[in-house]
Amino acid sequence: MKSALLFILIGVFVGLLLVFFKRKGTHQKHSMRVPDRDFPYQWRRILEDKIGFYQRLSRSEKLHFETKTHIFLLNVHIVGVNTEINDIDRILVAASAIIPIFGFPNWHYMNLQEVEIYPTKFPIPESNKMAKGLTGWGAMEGKMMLSKKALHEGYYDENDQINVAIHEFIHMLDKQDGTVDGVLDKVMKEIDVLPWLHLIHQKMEEIERGDSTIRDYGKTNKKEFLAVVGEFFFESPDKMKLEHPALYSALDSIFNPTKARKGGKYSR
């Protein structure tokens, strides 16, 4: 009888320890470093010089963008693999991360720990193919890989609809609900999902027929469509609004949900 009671007490004790460490681990996972100093002016000059999205914001929105950029850089390691990286590289990565989530209050990439920067294209793990950008999975969970060359090229021309870093961060955002499927379940209202899927199907058919200004890679599948049109939306919003008004309106509602609810407008 005493032995049985002893085993029960040990079991309860072990169970309490597991709960404690699980809660502690969860807390550590979601804890974030926040800035304890002003945004460096050198970083601001990089944003002003290279990031068109930032340039189109109002003064107050720029300050908000800087804060989110600063938090990202404090919490995500950006490392060079066979290449040296500098502040320009780091700011381009951070800005690419913030652009898709700028319209989401208090949203952070909680599952991202590291971004690896390669000189140019790099091999996809367990594959003989090469890539310019990749969102990690499996053993690479919590990582993103980017080509330094592609990272910089993404900000050379805002009319080419190509920005590999923004593309991969949209995939990372898409992944937050557990499935990379072109639908942001944690952001979109359920009532908007079916119309969005219908619009994707319609636009992919237009690309297939050659009747679209959306680049061909958008017809690959739904997740790539979201990332491709997201690049287009953030780089050339006025061009998309003119050429694809329904798509522009849908993406504006997805990426700027607070603005959509309030009926307000960002200056961009």
Buried (B, 14 or more C-beta within 10 A) or exposed (E): EEEEEEEEEEEEEEEEEEEEEEEEEEEEEEEEEEEEEEBEEEBBEBBEEBBBBBEBBEEEBBEBBBBBBBBBBEBBEBEBEEBEBEEBBBBBBBBBBBBBBBBBEEBBBEEBBBBBBBEEBBEEEEEEEEBBBBBBEEEBEBBBBBBBBBBBBBBEEBEBBBBBBBBBBBBBBBBBBEEBBBBBEEBBEEEBEEEBBEBBEEBBEBBEEEEBBBBEBBBEBBBBBBBBBBBBBBBBBEBBBEBBEEBBBBBBBBBBBEBBEEEEEBEB
